[in-house]
Amino acid sequence: MSVAGSYDFVSYKVESPVFVGNSSFNESVKFINETTGFVGNNEGIFKTNDGGVTWSKVYNSSKSVKCISFINSTVGWAVGNQGLVVKTIDGGNNWTLAASITTPYALYKVLFKDSNNGLIVGDFGSIFTTSNGGNTWVATSTFNIALYPTFTSVAFAPNTSNIWAVGSQHPNGFIAKSSDNGLNWSQASVPVFNNKGFGIPAKLNDIVFTTSNNGWVVADDGLYRTTDGGITWQTQSTGVVGLLAAIQFVNTQVGFIVGNNNTTLLKTVDSGNTWKSLNTFAYANSLSFISEKLGWMTYNSTVVKYTAPQCSTTPAVLVSNCCNGLESQKSGSWSDPTTWSCNRVPTATDDVFINAGHTVTENSSPIIRAKTLTYRGGMLHIPQTTTLRLGNQ
């Protein structure tokens, strides 16, 4: 049984923006847990150990840092202008230049599929791959200088050898595909990434795949989606108008988009089928969510933190004010409070969500209740002697 539920999108708490260094524009943000995060800008790399309250510079550079990515809690990479490529092996406290890449061009994205296989993309068709954890990098792009596409992002399609790179080839968007883990590339067939309506050419800014078939591209003129592994792409309405800059999914159901022109933060909870606006700022260009309930985005020279509402500790209001719904935190019994996000058993007034990888069972209660029940990749197993009642049943 699956009954659609919804979260209260508007009630996300937006904390006051925090300035990072003296930069006029932050290029990237990356958090690896709820306290440790990084920002890249035209001063270098900054680190926080308190969830973004305070920041300290850990790498000084006159070359603007465009992207920061971590393979695990200790090993990370960052790329930027004029061929900047740096690496950390101590959780971001120290960063060193990677000597195996030499290019004068700006690099915009670094991403690893696993501990060994990674890619870097950038200006003039630059694509570099590694299969040994970044010990060596190989230039694999076959695009000649006459095309000079600028690649701004790259994505691995899960459980395949397919990799996608997106960007622009003036004046239109450009998308390339590799079917052999990045060894060879070709221009992919794409929909018409046309102008936004007031004369600014469209550009593809970011790409993500959540499964081998489902992927999204955010662009200067909106959102595009594929459900067949990139064979075809369709425009997708978000209900807002404006440039979309970056996209991230925290699991196959929940994702976020940032942009500008009053489209700052969009959210989906149904695998990208629908999107809803949470909050608006003048401009946001990167984001890093570590869960559905906690994330950060860069807004001009600041970093803004988003948190979902916290559970009330007052028993009288637990039912009416608790996380805007209960979601499973682990596999376990329905009647075990520790199974659920608010540390209590669901009632008939709760929207209930069973998350991916979780199996909820019930062997003791003859009746279990919820207002709605939504499966986010998880399962509910109950015997014939137990009845699930939804809403007013």
Number of C-alpha atoms within 10 A of each C-alpha: 8 11 13 12 17 15 14 12 16 11 14 17 16 14 13 12 17 17 21 27 19 12 17 14 19 30 24 27 26 24 25 18 15 15 12 17 23 25 30 29 27 21 21 22 31 22 25 20 16 12 18 23 17 13 20 14 17 15 17 14 15 12 17 25 29 27 28 26 21 22 17 12 14 13 16 21 25 29 28 27 21 17 19 24 24 19 20 18 16 12 17 23 14 13 20 13 14 19 11 11 16 13 14 11 18 24 31 28 27 28 23 23 16 11 14 13 16 22 27 28 28 27 22 20 25 23 26 21 24 20 19 12 16 20 11 14 21 16 18 17 20 14 17 10 9 7 11 15 24 27 31 27 27 28 24 26 22 15 8 14 13 18 21 25 32 29 29 23 20 14 13 17 25 23 23 21 21 19 15 12 21 25 16 12 20 14 15 16 14 15 12 12 22 18 16 17 9 6 8 13 18 25 30 31 24 25 27 22 25 21 15 17 15 19 23 24 26 24 27 23 21 24 23 19 22 18 16 12 17 21 11 12 19 14 16 17 13 19 11 16 16 17 27 30 27 25 25 21 23 14 16 17 19 17 22 25 27 29 29 20 15 18 26 26 25 23 22 20 21 18 16 21 12 14 21 18 20 17 18 16 15 12 20 29 24 26 26 24 24 15 16 18 14 17 21 23 26 28 26 19 17 20 24 20 22 19 17 20 16 15 18 15 11 9 7 9 11 14 20 12 16 19 22 21 26 25 23 25 18 18 20 18 20 25 18 15 15 17 23 24 20 23 16 17 19 23 17 17 16 25 24 27 27 24 21 18 13 19 19 20 17 20 14 14 12 13 11 19 21 22 19 20 26 20 21 22 15 17 20 17 13 19 11 8 11 15 14 13 16 18 14 9 9
